[in-house]
């Protein structure tokens, strides 16, 4: 069976995008952090299940808690980049994005002791307004990306985007894109496999949709954040709609992750590329 790819976006509880209560970067060091305990709890879940995953580290988290990068690498997980300052891609210029992505890669390589090949942008925010994104990512030293969301969403998304992994040729060199997994329901692309989607939908539905994707010969890409297995973490000020999306289903998330690890063959991007990379067109 085609494996599922499990990924952790290593952020803290206050790294929620575009809400009134999100603190600016200069205040992050003064806030009570919960990422250390929550990420280690996540790593222990992986150890119990015997799985290795891809950890997309926010550069700020890596700089403040460098031992977490080293520990994840020592436990056999792939270290990848989530950018440094958790800024939406379409809020950056090409030069700003390049510097942020390059800075984070170099930091993570220094801490983890191995090349960092993968990237995931904040909020899956590559859009039609960021045509420079893929070339600048190659310029910053990356080999693959998992940012593209092939459907409309709050922070961008590309309507009509390809669903399966594919190769992109840029003027600066090749890149492999792993779009966030969606499957079509009543003719519309839907995501069931990470963040608020995974927290909201019942596990039986998530499992069935994942099986459908795997039967199509595509890998399922699951994603989660350390704060999502910490239902008692502090809350940011936001409207009711965003509050629902940000905090629904927190108490059931750890149980769903345990079931995913039980029900599917799990791998990370590095291992998937080593085994299936030649088949990506």
Phi, psi and omega in degrees: 000141172302132182283164170264144179257120180254134183228147176242122173271106191276094180230172176259178186292338183264008180266054176257133190277140167054049168235156186300328185272000180291123183284153177287161183307320184293347179262351188299321183295339182269355183269149177290117183274145175235003186292327183299306181293319183291320180292320177296324176298320178295315179299323178293324174300318179296315180300316181299321181275349181072036182243153175242136188230180175255128181252108177273099184276130165293133183301324179298319178297316181297320180291324182278327182232065184301332180294336178290322176296313181297321181292317179299317178296319180296330179276002174095012181267152178283136176261126178225173190255138174245021186076169185270309193252010177056047177260140175300140183299318184283002170262003182244152170280163176305319181293319178296317180297313180304313183295318179297314182292317180294316180303317183290318178302312182297320178298312183292324177294321178296318182284319185272343177073022181209156178301140175257116188254338189248154181222147169219124182279153178301131175066017182050047197262026168283132184221181176295341179275000179237058182294343180278351191304308187294319179295317180294330177294318175296317178301328181278358172101016183262154180253333178216162182222150173221062182247329188293126176252107191279049178191157177297145177202177187299322183255037177113236187093156181241102178298132180084008179291159179290148184267323184271157175303146181205162180266142177240131174261117177252164176301339181261355180137179184277158176213141174261127178257129173249092181298149172300137189288128170230160172221151187274130175235121183052041174080005180237140179288131180230145175253138179232004205244011178189161176056223181297329178297312181294323179290327185281313189281145177296148187298325180302321178289317178302314182297317180295318179295322178295319178298321178298317179296314180297324178293337176280355181086017176252145172285145170272129177255108174270146174217147180207166180240148178306322181297339185283349173254018179233079186295347181260013181291157181301157180249145174270154175287130180195167180287170186298322181297311179290327177298318178298311182296325185278332190235000179296140170071017183297322185289341179261358188293315181299320178297322178295320180295319176301320180290322176300314179297330180282321193266346185228147170290122188251139175213178173251177183295320183299313180292322178297316180295322180296324183269323188242001186302325181293340182272353181280123183264000000 
